[in-house]
Amino acid sequence: MVKIGVLGLQGAVREHVVALEQSGAETVIVKRHEQLNEIDGLVIPGGESTTMRRLIDKYDFMQPLKEFAAQEKPMFGTCAGLILLAKNIVGYDEPHIGVMDITVERNAFGRQKDSFEAELMISGVAEDYVGVFIRAPYVVEVGEQVEVLSKHNEKIVAVRQGPFLGCAFHPELTDDHRFAQYFVNMVKESK
Ligand code: GLN
């Protein structure tokens, strides 16, 4: 069985644990960077990327997270987690973890659409997946190595680059665990 961590500094942590366990993974909530050594893959949940970044720095997670990525261990960033994985963030000079060759824009769907649901086609995952978007970012540009998995209204909302997976919505907030299952399969294949 694979063991998948959920970064537990802030945000929607428990829901990811449930989705991953129901998809056949063992899980652990990661609150100390030493725990990264025990896991085969990591989910970075939604929440607030700036707050999460502060906590990443406060608890000395940045270097260990970059090393985890450098070992090509699978990482799945959802919403704020996607922002943390991006190499470029519109309006910011520096990225956070910065391992995915994408440019993201925060809160990009605008104030009118603070949160909404949309039916998505996600390549390799589902034809009829309901995505829950909450002050969501979207991806404005992708590098050559990045596979676009899903778009909503022409905006890129799910991407994969080798061991790194990201989406703008919250897959943990519905009972449809097919996207979690996709990540669990990625982790199994990488092991
Ligand atoms: N708007 C948040 C940010 O910029 C992300 C929202 C979310 O994770 N639901 O970090």
Residues whose N, C-alpha, C, O or C-beta is under 5 A from the ligand:
A	BS01	LIG	G46 G47 E48 S49 T50 T78 C79 A80 R106 N107 I134 R135 A136
